[in-house]
Amino acid sequence: MTGQLGSGMDGFRRSHLEARAVERLVRLRVGHPPTTTAHEHIGLEVLLLADPDAAVQFASRLLGPLAGDDPRMAGLRSTLSLYLDKEHSLAKVASAEHISKNTVTYRVQKALSLCTLPGESTTDLRAALRIYEWLKDAPIAQW
């Protein structure tokens, strides 16, 4: 586990705290072998999961039934997540998942219908999906 580089005592202290935060986060992940992980690669997750119980509540509230562990929900989550990551491009998602644009549209609409979105922005939904992906098998998670 590594923190970001810094100079002087303050930089060392900050880097050490970041490395400890990464270590706490990696320990939450069940079923993944321990790996060397840099803070710069999971900085957002470190922030989102600073309070794991609150993060689970947040993600559960937003995702609703989409947080189910069956293969259908996993497929919907995967397509929705990719759709959000690809800047809402049906063509890019269809190409990446080797499915038609109509199938992408159906899956995204179905996934969104299962969620509880607090408005037009997808920021909260993106955060909830990242939280879910990180903690889906964690013992603290009650989906």
C-alpha positions as CSV (number, residue, x, y, z in Angstrom):
1,M,0.0,0.0,0.0
2,T,1.4,3.3,-0.9
3,G,0.4,6.9,-0.4
4,Q,1.2,9.7,-2.8
5,L,4.6,11.3,-2.8
6,G,5.2,14.3,-0.7
7,S,8.1,16.3,0.6
8,G,9.3,17.0,4.1
9,M,7.7,15.7,7.3
10,D,4.2,16.9,6.3
11,G,4.5,15.1,3.0
12,F,5.7,11.9,4.7
13,R,2.9,12.1,7.3
14,R,0.2,12.6,4.6
15,S,1.6,9.8,2.5
16,H,1.6,7.5,5.5
17,L,-2.0,8.3,6.3
18,E,-3.0,7.7,2.7
19,A,-1.2,4.3,2.7
20,R,-3.1,3.4,5.9
21,A,-6.4,4.4,4.4
22,V,-5.7,2.2,1.3
23,E,-4.8,-0.7,3.6
24,R,-8.1,-0.3,5.5
25,L,-10.0,-0.3,2.2
26,V,-8.2,-3.3,0.8
27,R,-9.0,-5.3,3.9
28,L,-12.7,-4.6,3.4
29,R,-12.6,-6.3,0.0
30,V,-13.5,-10.0,0.4
31,G,-12.3,-12.6,-2.0
32,H,-9.5,-10.6,-3.5
33,P,-5.9,-11.5,-2.9
34,P,-3.9,-8.7,-1.2
35,T,-2.1,-6.6,-3.7
36,T,0.1,-3.5,-3.8
37,T,-2.3,-0.6,-4.4
38,A,-1.4,3.0,-4.7
39,H,-3.6,5.7,-3.2
40,E,-3.7,7.6,-6.5
41,H,-5.5,4.7,-8.2
42,I,-8.3,4.4,-5.6
43,G,-8.4,7.8,-4.1
44,L,-12.1,8.3,-4.8
45,E,-12.9,4.9,-3.2
46,V,-10.9,5.9,-0.2
47,L,-13.1,9.0,0.2
48,L,-16.3,7.2,-0.6
49,L,-15.6,4.4,1.9
50,A,-14.2,6.4,4.8
51,D,-17.3,5.4,6.7
52,P,-18.1,1.9,5.2
53,D,-21.4,1.5,7.0
54,A,-22.7,4.9,5.8
55,A,-21.4,4.0,2.3
56,V,-23.4,0.8,2.3
57,Q,-26.5,2.6,3.4
58,F,-26.1,5.2,0.7
59,A,-25.5,2.7,-2.1
60,S,-28.3,0.5,-0.9
61,R,-30.8,3.4,-0.8
62,L,-29.9,4.5,-4.4
63,L,-29.5,1.1,-6.0
64,G,-32.5,-0.6,-4.5
65,P,-33.3,-3.8,-6.2
66,L,-30.3,-3.2,-8.6
67,A,-28.1,-4.3,-5.7
68,G,-29.4,-7.8,-5.9
69,D,-26.8,-10.6,-6.3
70,D,-28.4,-12.5,-9.1
71,P,-26.8,-12.7,-12.5
72,R,-29.5,-10.5,-14.1
73,M,-28.9,-7.6,-11.7
74,A,-25.1,-8.0,-12.2
75,G,-25.5,-7.7,-15.9
76,L,-27.7,-4.6,-15.6
77,R,-25.2,-3.0,-13.2
78,S,-22.3,-3.8,-15.5
79,T,-24.1,-2.3,-18.5
80,L,-25.2,0.8,-16.6
81,S,-21.7,1.3,-15.1
82,L,-20.1,1.0,-18.5
83,Y,-22.7,3.4,-20.0
84,L,-21.9,6.0,-17.4
85,D,-18.2,5.5,-17.8
86,K,-18.5,5.8,-21.6
87,E,-20.2,9.2,-21.4
88,H,-23.7,7.8,-22.2
89,S,-22.5,6.4,-25.6
90,L,-24.8,3.5,-26.6
91,A,-22.4,2.7,-29.5
92,K,-19.3,2.4,-27.3
93,V,-21.2,0.2,-24.7
94,A,-22.6,-2.0,-27.5
95,S,-19.2,-2.5,-29.0
96,A,-17.5,-3.2,-25.6
97,E,-20.2,-5.7,-24.5
98,H,-20.8,-7.1,-28.0
99,I,-24.5,-6.5,-27.9
100,S,-26.9,-4.2,-30.0
101,K,-27.6,-0.6,-29.1
102,N,-31.2,-1.6,-28.5
103,T,-30.1,-4.1,-25.9
104,V,-28.0,-1.4,-24.2
105,T,-30.9,1.0,-24.2
106,Y,-33.2,-1.7,-22.7
107,R,-30.7,-2.6,-20.0
108,V,-29.9,1.0,-19.0
109,Q,-33.6,1.9,-18.9
110,K,-34.3,-1.2,-16.8
111,A,-31.4,-0.5,-14.4
112,L,-32.5,3.1,-14.0
113,S,-36.1,2.1,-13.3
114,L,-34.8,0.0,-10.4
115,C,-32.8,2.8,-8.8
116,T,-33.9,5.7,-6.7
117,L,-32.3,8.8,-8.2
118,P,-32.5,12.1,-6.3
119,G,-32.5,14.1,-9.6
120,E,-31.1,14.3,-13.1
121,S,-27.4,14.0,-12.1
122,T,-25.8,10.6,-12.3
123,T,-23.0,11.5,-9.8
124,D,-24.7,9.8,-6.9
125,L,-25.4,6.8,-9.0
126,R,-21.8,6.5,-10.1
127,A,-20.7,6.7,-6.5
128,A,-23.2,4.1,-5.4
129,L,-22.1,1.7,-8.2
130,R,-18.4,2.1,-7.2
131,I,-19.3,1.5,-3.5
132,Y,-21.2,-1.6,-4.5
133,E,-18.4,-3.0,-6.6
134,W,-15.9,-2.5,-3.8
135,L,-18.0,-3.9,-1.0
136,K,-20.4,-6.3,-2.8
137,D,-19.0,-9.3,-0.8
138,A,-18.0,-7.5,2.4
139,P,-19.5,-8.9,5.6
140,I,-20.7,-5.4,6.6
141,A,-22.8,-5.0,3.5
142,Q,-26.5,-5.7,3.8
143,W,-27.8,-5.3,0.3
